[in-house]
């Protein structure tokens, strides 16, 4: 029996920024002028000291199998969703990858998040599982001004220190609490107990 797509059975969605969350916001990335594959890019990012706090997130989500990840970082404008998923290593299978025809990758973060949620719920309707709302989302970012135009999404925001991100224990505690409280009571049953998706 094959696993249905993550968007069909997750209970909670973590909308994830990279800069200021997984490494310092001031750390620019340096890329080769030629196209870079996911594995090679991961090596380059490690060499440049990027994504250095990813292990904190991996540890936090280890027992929270119901949490999926939506990358709303501006990195989505540089790399395709499959590459972004690869960069997250052990969390790659948690990454929701909305198709480019459904979402505007150049849109502001709140708009991209809402478009992605619409696509997620289309998948969930196909799978005959309850839809998710903003209440089941947690957004982590270091730039509050990016969310000022959308009160609903801003209400789900956990701000980080752009220089410290997830290296701060208190931030990790707050994120864990927000994820646990956002877990949907109406979410799909555990895999194997419900219908599979045709998506």
C-alpha positions as CSV (number, residue, x, y, z in Angstrom):
1,X,0.0,0.0,0.0
2,X,1.5,3.3,-1.1
3,X,1.7,6.3,1.2
4,X,-0.8,9.1,0.2
5,X,0.7,12.5,-0.4
6,X,1.6,14.4,2.8
7,X,-0.9,17.2,2.1
8,X,-3.7,14.6,2.3
9,X,-3.0,13.3,5.8
10,X,-1.1,16.0,7.7
11,X,-2.7,17.6,10.7
12,X,-0.6,20.8,10.8
13,X,1.4,22.8,8.4
14,X,4.6,24.6,9.3
15,X,5.2,27.5,6.9
16,X,9.0,27.8,7.0
17,X,11.4,30.6,6.2
18,X,15.1,29.9,5.8
19,X,17.0,33.2,6.3
20,X,16.8,34.2,10.0
21,X,15.4,30.9,11.0
22,X,17.7,28.1,9.8
23,X,20.8,30.4,9.7
24,X,21.5,34.1,10.2
25,X,19.5,36.4,8.0
26,X,22.6,38.4,7.1
27,X,24.4,35.4,5.6
28,X,24.1,35.7,1.8
29,X,24.3,32.6,-0.3
30,X,26.8,32.3,-3.2
31,X,25.7,30.2,-6.1
32,X,27.4,28.9,-9.2
33,X,26.3,30.5,-12.5
34,X,25.3,27.1,-13.8
35,X,22.2,25.1,-12.7
36,X,22.8,23.3,-9.4
37,X,21.3,20.0,-8.4
38,X,19.7,19.4,-5.0
39,X,22.6,17.2,-3.7
40,X,25.3,19.6,-4.9
41,X,23.5,22.6,-3.6
42,X,23.1,20.9,-0.2
43,X,26.9,20.4,-0.1
44,X,27.5,24.1,-1.1
45,X,25.1,25.3,1.6
46,X,26.9,23.3,4.3
47,X,30.3,24.6,3.1
48,X,28.9,28.2,3.3
49,X,27.6,27.7,6.8
50,X,23.9,27.8,5.9
51,X,21.0,25.8,7.3
52,X,23.2,25.3,10.4
53,X,20.1,25.2,12.7
54,X,18.2,22.7,10.7
55,X,19.0,19.9,13.2
56,X,16.9,21.7,15.8
57,X,13.9,21.5,13.5
58,X,14.6,17.9,12.7
59,X,14.7,17.0,16.4
60,X,11.5,19.0,17.1
61,X,9.5,17.2,14.3
62,X,10.9,13.7,15.0
63,X,7.8,12.8,17.1
64,X,5.4,15.2,15.3
65,X,4.7,13.1,12.3
66,X,1.5,15.0,11.6
67,X,3.4,18.2,10.7
68,X,4.0,19.0,7.1
69,X,6.3,21.8,5.8
70,X,5.5,24.5,3.3
71,X,8.6,26.5,2.3
72,X,7.4,30.1,2.0
73,X,11.0,31.5,2.1
74,X,12.1,33.7,-0.7
75,X,14.3,30.8,-1.7
76,X,11.2,29.5,-3.5
77,X,12.0,32.1,-6.1
78,X,15.5,30.7,-6.7
79,X,14.9,27.0,-6.5
80,X,12.2,24.6,-7.4
81,X,10.2,22.8,-4.7
82,X,12.0,19.5,-5.1
83,X,15.4,21.2,-4.5
84,X,14.1,23.0,-1.5
85,X,12.8,19.7,-0.1
86,X,16.2,18.1,-0.7
87,X,17.9,20.9,1.3
88,X,15.9,19.9,4.3
89,X,17.5,16.5,4.5
90,X,15.7,14.2,6.8
91,X,12.6,16.4,6.5
92,X,12.4,16.2,2.7
93,X,9.4,13.9,2.7
94,X,7.5,16.4,4.9
95,X,7.7,19.2,2.3
96,X,4.5,20.0,0.5
97,X,5.2,20.9,-3.2
98,X,2.4,22.9,-4.7
99,X,2.6,23.0,-8.5
100,X,3.7,26.1,-10.2
101,X,0.5,26.3,-12.2
102,X,-1.5,26.6,-9.0
103,X,0.6,29.1,-7.0
104,X,2.5,32.3,-7.8
105,X,6.0,31.7,-6.7
106,X,6.8,35.4,-6.9
107,X,3.8,36.5,-4.7
108,X,4.3,37.9,-1.2
109,X,4.5,35.3,1.5
110,X,0.9,35.6,2.8
111,X,-0.5,35.3,-0.7
112,X,1.7,32.3,-1.5
113,X,0.7,30.6,1.8
114,X,-3.0,31.1,1.1
115,X,-2.7,29.9,-2.5
116,X,-0.9,26.8,-1.3
117,X,-3.5,26.2,1.4
118,X,-6.2,26.2,-1.4
119,X,-4.2,23.6,-3.3
120,X,-3.7,21.5,-0.2
121,X,-7.5,21.5,0.5
122,X,-8.2,20.5,-3.1
123,X,-6.0,17.5,-2.5
124,X,-7.8,16.8,0.8
125,X,-11.2,17.0,-0.8
126,X,-10.1,14.4,-3.3
127,X,-9.0,12.2,-0.4
128,X,-12.3,12.8,1.4
129,X,-10.6,14.2,4.5
130,X,-11.4,17.5,6.3
131,X,-9.9,20.7,5.0
132,X,-7.4,22.7,6.9
133,X,-7.7,26.3,7.9
134,X,-5.3,29.0,9.0
135,X,-5.8,27.7,12.5
136,X,-3.8,24.6,11.5
137,X,-0.9,26.6,10.2
138,X,2.1,27.9,12.1
139,X,4.3,30.5,10.3
140,X,7.9,31.0,11.4
141,X,9.8,34.0,10.0
142,X,12.1,36.9,11.0
143,X,10.4,39.6,9.0
144,X,7.0,40.8,10.4
145,X,6.7,43.5,7.7
146,X,6.2,40.8,5.1
147,X,2.9,39.8,6.9
148,X,1.5,43.3,7.8
149,X,-1.0,43.2,4.9
150,X,-2.7,39.9,6.0
151,X,-4.0,39.9,9.5
152,X,-5.1,36.2,9.3
153,X,-1.7,34.9,8.3
154,X,0.1,37.4,10.6
155,X,-2.0,35.9,13.5
156,X,-0.2,32.6,12.9
157,X,3.3,34.1,13.0
158,X,6.1,33.2,15.3
159,X,8.9,35.8,15.0
160,X,12.6,34.8,15.3
161,X,15.6,36.9,16.0
162,X,17.2,37.2,12.6
163,X,20.7,36.7,14.0
164,X,19.8,33.6,16.1
165,X,16.8,31.9,14.5
166,X,16.1,28.4,15.9
167,X,19.3,28.4,17.9
168,X,17.4,30.1,20.7
169,X,15.9,27.5,23.1
170,X,12.9,29.7,24.0
171,X,12.0,30.1,20.3
172,X,12.0,26.3,19.9
173,X,9.8,25.9,23.0
174,X,7.3,28.4,21.6
175,X,7.3,26.8,18.2
176,X,6.7,23.4,19.7
177,X,3.8,24.8,21.7
178,X,2.3,26.5,18.7
179,X,2.6,23.3,16.6
180,X,0.9,21.2,19.2
181,X,-2.0,23.7,19.7
182,X,-2.5,24.0,16.0
183,X,-2.9,20.3,15.4
184,X,-6.3,19.8,13.8
185,X,-8.8,17.8,15.7
186,X,-10.6,17.3,12.4
187,X,-7.5,16.1,10.5
188,X,-7.3,12.9,8.6
189,X,-6.8,9.6,10.5
190,X,-3.4,8.0,10.8
191,X,-2.1,6.5,7.6
192,X,-3.7,3.1,7.0
193,X,-7.0,4.0,8.6
194,X,-8.5,6.2,6.0
195,X,-8.9,6.5,2.2
196,X,-5.9,7.1,-0.1
197,X,-5.7,10.1,-2.5
198,X,-5.9,9.9,-6.2
199,X,-3.6,12.9,-6.5
